[in-house]
Structure formats: C-alpha cells, structure tokens
Amino acid sequence: MGGDVQKAVILAAGRGTRMGKITDSIPKPMVAVRGKPILQYIVEGLRTAGINQILIIVGYRKEVIRSHFKDGSEHGVKINYAEQMIQDGTGKVVELAHPFTASDAFLLSYGDILVDPAVYPFLRRLQDAEMLLTVRFSEDVSKGGAVYLNEQGEVTDLQEKQSSVASHWYNAGIYTFRPTIYSYISRLEPSPRGEYELTDAIRAVALDKKKIRALEIRGEWADVRDPQILAALNEDER
C-alpha cells in the first residue's frame, strides 16, 4: 500500500464509569477539557493532519455525539457513525469499522486520548510496517499496557496490567493498522475480564513476528480516564 493513511476510526461508545456523575448525561469522549469536548480535539487534530474521513463508533448517549458533530461538515471533515450495541471490550468493536475502512489502512484512537496534534501526521505513514503503535515512557506501567520493544524500536510483546513489568514503555492508545488486523480480531477470545481486548489482537500480530513500529509520544498526552486527571487538565487552563 502506498501513500498516506486517509481514514480514521474513533472508539467513543463508552460511558466511562470511573467518571461518576460527570458522565450521567454524556459519554466520556464528550467530557470537556479546557472548554471543549475531548472528541473535538481528536477530530480537529485528524483534520489538521489531512485525515478527513472519520468513523466514530458510538454507544452510550450516542445522540450527544451525533448532535454535536452531525455529518462533520461544520468541522471540515466527513463523519460516519457505527453503533456498538454490546459493551464487550475494545476488540470486537473494531469489526464495526470494516465496511468503512474496507481494504484501506486506517488510524485508530480511543475517544478519551488527548495528544499533541503534531503526532497525527507521523501516524499516517506505515512504510514497511504491519502497524504503528504509540508509546509513552513511564517509570511505572503496571496499571496499563506494557509494551516491549527490541533495539530497532519494534514491538515484540504487549502485556496488560501486569504486577511485575520489565518495560518502561506504556501503550498510548493510538494506532495505525493495515486491514489484516481484522483477521486477528476475528480470532479473539474473551479475556479474564470477559471482554474482547484489542491489545490481545495486537499481541498476536507481534508474536507472529510481523513488524510493528513503535512511535514515541514526547509532547502533551493524557488518558482522560478519571475525575482526577480531568481536574488536573482543567486546572492547567487557569
């Protein structure tokens, strides 16, 4: 496949139960950071990078997202929607994007990840890799996805929430996939949590010795997963 990635998929179906009452009436990706929904930052960042074909996968309080973004024209992009009917994890839900992405490579972001928009253009070029995976350096990655890299900066393994971790690379939640990811997703089995995990599919790609390039995010990045992080981000505005 030649050229830059043209399509993006955003996973925005979750309520975000850790947000408590904040998400009683809105889905977590519509929580405001510095006066603007998280999801709007993502859409604007993608547009600035030249990606204007976007699929938003909605679920909880889907009407809030649809009424805000509509067809995307007011935001300079074209937006399609798909609905996740069953909240069964981050894995099988990606299959909903298959009709939209078809045989094209695509960028995928969780709907609660804030990142410096300068990152998105780097995610448009797969070159000779099977996929790209963003990482952050962290002293403690035990509460999230630990990413293991070789000397060439390629992913060799990925482990979720391990108590003992021999890595300082944290999965930053934005990816670029070739359509071959769907064959790995179709073979997913439920995790110990009873959910289908996207990271299990990515791990299977790595264990098949396919080339996964890691892209380090050094600038602004936040996984807006709880009220404490949200409050800290909004405190920065003052």
WOKAWO-V864894 format. One record per backbone hydrogen bond with DSSP energy under -1.0 kcal/mol. NH is the residue of the N-H (numbers start at 0). CO is the residue of the C=O. If there is no record, write none. Layout:
<<NH/CO> <NH/CO>>
This chain:
<<4/123> <7/52> <8/106> <9/54> <10/108> <11/56> <18/15> <19/16> <21/18> <22/19> <23/20> <27/13> <29/26> <30/27> <32/35> <35/32> <37/30> <38/28> <40/36> <41/37> <42/38> <43/39> <44/40> <45/41> <46/42> <47/43> <48/44> <49/46> <50/45> <52/5> <53/77> <54/7> <55/79> <56/9> <57/81> <59/12> <61/58> <63/60> <65/61> <66/62> <67/63> <68/64> <69/65> <71/68> <74/71> <75/72> <76/71> <77/51> <78/70> <79/53> <81/55> <83/57> <87/85> <90/195> <93/90> <94/91> <95/92> <96/93> <97/94> <100/96> <101/97> <103/100> <105/176> <106/6> <107/174> <108/8> <109/172> <110/10> <112/109> <113/221> <115/219> <118/115> <121/118> <122/119> <123/120> <128/125> <129/210> <130/210> <131/175> <132/212> <133/173> <134/214> <135/169> <137/167> <143/140> <145/158> <146/168> <147/156> <149/153> <152/149> <154/211> <155/147> <156/147> <158/145> <160/143> <169/135> <170/144> <171/133> <174/107> <175/131> <176/105> <180/177> <181/178> <184/180> <185/181> <187/184> <190/194> <193/190> <195/87> <200/196> <201/197> <202/198> <203/199> <204/200> <205/201> <206/202> <207/203> <208/205> <209/204> <212/130> <213/152> <214/132> <216/134> <221/113> <223/111> <224/222> <229/225> <230/226> <231/227> <232/228> <233/229> <234/230> <235/231> <237/234>>
